[in-house]
Amino acid sequence: MAADTPSALAGVKVAETHVGKFQVEITAAGHRFLADEPRDVGGLGSGPNPFELLSAALGACTAMTCRLYANQKGWPLEQVTVRLEHIGKTQAAKDRFIREITLEGPLDDAQRKRLMEIADHCPVHRTLAAGSDIETRLSAQVAPAGQAPEQDHYDDMEEVCANC
């Protein structure tokens, strides 16, 4: 695996493994896993592709935000399952994510409706829907110290639940 390069940035690290054409190792919150492209485009198929990871982020955030909200309300939500499909952009349309949410448990119709509304306010959904600015720089530059990205994300989820 790739050697560590010094950086002032906290958060996710992605480094080539030099195994196959596209395989990378992702390190996030002390966890390591691979991402890759499918075999039919020259990858090894050894991990999710970048759009699957983006879909996973949306699904994870959706489930976590619904869970947090239901717990705060004391609702009998037993299980949240989110299935996603990404449809790439074409010349006529931008990218789409189709998100199907299953809410298990003895919830009433009003609770289910509210949880579906809450899902649309999860921080990753809001980020994707609003778009993002991406700053790119060489690693020799030092980034200012700040709050950990994980805490920012959790704070965003709590804010959604408190304000809805």
N, C-alpha and C positions, 0 to 999 in steps of 0.2 A: 504494500500500500504506500501511498505518497507520504513523503516526509512533511512534518509540520512547518509551515511558513509563518513567521511571526505576524500577528495582526492585532489591532486594537478593537476589532469588531467582535462582539459576543454573538452567540446564536448558532446558526447552522453553518457547517462547513461541508463543501462538496469538492472532492478531489478525484482525479482520474486514477484508476487502478492499473492502467496499462495492460489490462486483460481484455481482449476484444477491442472493437473500434470505439465503442461508446460507454462501456461500463464505468460507473463512478461509485465511490463510497461516500455515503452521507453520514455525517456525525451530527446528532441533534440531541440536546439534553442528556448527554452521556450514552446515547444509544447509537449503534452503527448498523447500517443496512445498505444494500446495493440498489441502484437504479440503472436502467439499461433501456435499450430499444429492442423491439421484437426482432426475431430472426429474419423475418421477411423484409426488413429494411437494413440488414447488416449487423444487427446487434446479436447478443447471445441469449436474449430473453431471460436474463438472470435477475431481473427485478422490475418493478413498475416503471413505466415510462414517465416523463415529466408531466404529461397531462393527467395520467392516472394519479400521480402524487398531488396535483392540484385538485383533482376531484376528491381525493381522500381528505385533503385539508378542509374542503367545503363540507363533506359528509361528517367528519369528526367534529367540527365546530357546530354544525347543526344539531347533532345528537347531544353534545355537551351542553349547549345553550338550552335546549328543550329540557334536559334533565335538571339543570340548575333551576330553571323557572318552575318546573313541576314540584321539585323539592321545596322551594321557597313557599309555594302555595299549599303544600301538603296534599297534592293531588296523587291519586293512586296509579301513577304511570309505572308500569312494570318493566317495559323494554322499549327502547327506541332503536329502530333499524333504518338506515338511510342507504338507498341504492342510487347510484349516479351513472349517467352516461354523458360523455363529452362529445359534442358535434363540432368539428373544426370549422373555422370560418371559410366562406366562399367569397367570390367577388361581390355577390349580392347580399350577403348576410354576415354578421359578426358571429363569433363563437357562441355556442349555447351549451348550457349544462342542464340536463333534465334530472331533477331530483325527486325521488319517490320516497316518502317518509311513512313508515309503519309505526303507529303508536299502539302498544299493547297495554291492556289493563282496563279496569272498569271505569273508564272516563266517560263523562256525558258529552253530548254533542257540542256544547259551549266550550268545554275544556279542550276538546280536540281542535275546534276551530281556533281557539286562542293559541294553542301550541303551534299550529300551522302559521299563524301570524308571527309568533316569536321566531320561528325558523327563518323567516325572511329578514329578521333583524340580527342574526348572528354576525359577529365581526367579520368573518371571512366572506360571507354573502355580501355584506355592505362594501367591503373592499373590492370584490370583483365587480359588483354593480356600479360602483362609483369610478373605478379605475384607480390607478396609482401612479405616482411619480417614482421613477427609479433613478437613483444616483449611482453612477459607476465611477470608480476611482482605482488607481494603482494601490497595492497593499502597503507601499512605503508611506502613504499618508496616514496620519493618526486620526481616528474618529473620536469625537468627544464622548466622555463617559456619560452614561444615562441609565435609566431604569431598564431592567432586563426585559427583552421582548416577550417572554412568557408571562410576566406580570402584567404588561400592557394588554395582552390578549385576554387574560382572565378579568382584568378591570373592565375591558370593553364588554365582555359577556355579562358581568354583573350589572353594568350600566344599562344594558338592553333590558334585563329582567326587572330592574328597579323602575325604569321609565315606561314600561308597557303595562 
